[in-house]
Amino acid sequence: MLTALKTRQPPLSSARAALADHLATIAAQAGAAERLRRPVDVLKARIEAAETAQREARAECSRLIDEHANALSAWASDGGKGSEPAARELERTAAIAKAESAIQALDAARKALAEVETPLEEAQKKLAKLHADTPGTVLSVMAELADDALETLEAVRRDAAAADARVRGLIRLLKEQAELKRKDAAPETAAVLFRLVEQINGKFDKLKPAAPTNAEVGDDQKRWVRLMDQLAGGDAMAQIE
């Protein structure tokens, strides 16, 4: 029970919840697009293989025809001596059959590809739209975080102003008391009060001013950049360091 209480996550803000839903939708759409892409890749590979087979079969037919034509020319140039060169019909028929088979396979693969490419293109368009919308959902989270930071800053500044007023009030009181003691002919007490005022003023003057340095602002800018990258990269629970 204690472990469950320790590991329980705080509820997501509205902007973080929207970002988490958006990222989950992207993941689901990316998975759908990937499932549609696999058959497209397979069919494209089959088309490439069929085109290669068709080219090779046609080249084989052309080679056989050319070889037969050259043999006939040589036979005729030699006065037709001997038997007329026979055409290599069996080989040519086999090559034609390969070409026709490749054409049929090519047509079938192209028809199948046309059917599956459209759903893939639609899925990819949806995915691209989701990615394009991601910066807006991230900026909504950043706006919430900015509001939180401003609320914290407002509270801190109120506390700082109250503490500042408290110290200044004490210094004013001690000065007034010191002046009264000096007028009442109590110089030793007045001296103690004035020394105390000097001590407090010395420490007060050494306090670091509330305004941050440029280096500190730059460091925080880098933290915000890292946070934006984490949010856009899929971590809706990312927090500024």
Residue pairs with C-beta under 8 A, 6 or more apart in sequence:
9 237
12 20
12 236
12 237
13 141
13 144
14 144
15 137
15 140
15 141
15 143
15 144
16 141
16 144
16 236
16 237
18 137
18 140
19 137
19 138
19 140
19 141
19 231
19 236
20 236
20 237
22 130
22 133
22 134
22 137
23 134
23 234
23 236
25 130
26 127
26 130
26 131
26 134
27 234
29 123
29 126
29 127
29 130
30 127
32 123
33 120
33 123
33 124
33 127
36 116
36 119
36 120
36 123
37 120
39 112
39 116
40 113
40 116
40 117
40 120
43 109
43 112
43 113
43 116
44 113
46 105
46 109
47 106
47 109
47 110
47 113
50 102
50 103
50 105
50 106
50 109
51 102
51 106
53 98
53 99
53 101
53 102
53 105
54 99
54 102
54 103
54 106
56 98
57 95
57 96
57 98
57 99
57 102
58 95
58 99
60 91
60 95
60 98
61 92
61 95
61 96
61 99
64 87
64 88
64 91
64 92
64 95
65 92
67 88
68 85
68 87
68 88
71 85
72 84
72 85
74 85
75 81
75 82
75 84
75 85
134 232
135 232
138 228
138 231
138 232
141 231
141 236
142 224
142 227
142 228
142 231
145 227
145 240
157 210
160 210
167 200
167 204
170 200
171 197
171 200
171 201
171 204
174 193
174 196
174 197
174 200
175 193
175 194
175 197
177 193
178 189
178 190
178 193
178 194
178 197
179 190
181 187
181 189
181 190
181 193
182 190
212 220
223 240
223 241
224 240
226 240
226 241
227 238
227 239
227 240
227 241
230 238
231 238
